[in-house]
Amino acid sequence: MGEVLHAVLPLPVPASVYGLVLLLAALNFGFVKLDDVKEVGIYLTGIFPLLFVPAAAGVMELWAEMGNMLLPIIIAIIPVTVLVMVSAGRTTQAMTGRKKKEADHAE
C-alpha cells in the first residue's frame, strides 16, 4: 500500500514512510492487533544496529571528500541531534503522562 501511495501521490515521501503511517493507523483503528506485529517489531529493533552498517560503510568510503566539509557537518549535526533528543524526550513524557492520566481516570 505504501508503494501505491508513493506512486499515486505527488509528495516527496518515501513509500516506507507511507507504510509506517498506514501501519500506525491500522493499529490505532484496531484493524491490526499489536500482538500480530509485536514479535516482528521486537526482532527488527534487535537487528537495528545491523541495518546501519551499510550507511556507516558509505560514510567511511567517502571520508576523504567529507574531510573538507567536516566543520559544517559537525555544526549541522550537533544542534539537530540535540533537537531530536529534546523532541523525542518531550514526546515520550507527554505520551507517558497522558497514559498515566487515562489509567488514573479508569480506576
C-alpha positions in Angstrom: 0.0 0.0 0.0 2.9 2.3 0.8 4.3 1.8 -2.7 0.9 2.5 -4.3 0.5 5.8 -2.3 4.1 6.7 -3.3 3.2 6.2 -7.0 -0.1 8.0 -6.8 0.5 10.9 -4.5 2.8 13.7 -5.8 4.5 14.2 -2.4 8.3 13.7 -1.8 7.6 11.0 0.8 9.3 7.5 0.7 7.0 4.5 0.3 8.3 3.1 3.6 7.0 6.2 5.5 3.6 5.8 3.9 3.7 2.1 5.0 4.6 3.1 8.6 1.8 5.7 8.7 -0.7 3.1 7.4 0.5 0.6 10.0 0.1 3.2 12.7 -3.4 3.9 11.5 -4.3 0.2 11.3 -3.0 -0.3 14.9 -4.9 2.8 16.2 -8.2 1.8 14.5 -7.9 -1.9 15.5 -7.6 -3.3 12.0 -4.3 -4.9 13.1 -3.7 -6.1 16.7 -0.5 -5.3 18.5 0.1 -9.0 19.2 0.1 -9.6 15.5 3.1 -7.4 14.9 4.8 -7.5 18.3 7.2 -10.4 17.6 8.4 -8.9 14.3 8.8 -5.5 15.9 11.0 -6.9 18.7 13.1 -8.8 16.1 13.6 -5.7 13.9 14.6 -3.5 16.9 17.0 -6.2 17.9 18.8 -6.0 14.5 18.6 -2.2 14.2 22.4 -1.7 14.5 23.0 -4.1 11.7 20.7 -2.1 9.4 23.0 1.0 9.8 26.2 -0.8 8.8 25.9 0.0 5.1 25.4 3.7 5.8 28.4 3.7 8.0 30.5 1.9 5.4 29.4 4.5 2.8 30.5 7.3 5.1 33.9 5.7 5.6 34.3 5.3 1.8 33.6 9.0 1.3 35.7 10.2 4.3 38.3 11.9 2.1 35.6 14.0 0.3 33.9 14.7 3.6 37.1 15.9 5.3 36.8 19.3 3.6 33.3 19.7 4.9 33.8 18.3 8.4 33.3 21.6 10.3 30.0 22.4 8.6 28.8 18.8 9.0 29.6 18.9 12.8 27.9 22.3 13.1 24.8 20.9 11.5 24.8 17.6 13.3 25.1 18.8 16.9 22.0 21.1 17.0 19.9 18.6 15.0 20.9 15.8 17.4 20.0 17.9 20.4 16.7 18.9 18.8 15.8 15.3 18.1 16.7 14.2 21.6 14.7 17.0 23.2 11.7 16.5 21.0 11.8 12.7 21.5 12.1 13.1 25.2 9.2 15.7 25.4 7.0 13.4 23.2 7.7 10.4 25.4 7.0 12.5 28.6 3.7 13.7 27.1 2.7 10.2 26.0 3.5 8.6 29.3 1.8 11.4 31.2 -1.3 11.0 29.1 -1.4 7.2 29.6 -0.9 7.7 33.3 -3.8 10.2 33.5 -6.0 7.8 31.5 -5.1 4.9 33.9 -5.9 7.1 36.9 -9.3 8.1 35.4 -10.1 4.4 34.6 -9.8 3.4 38.3 
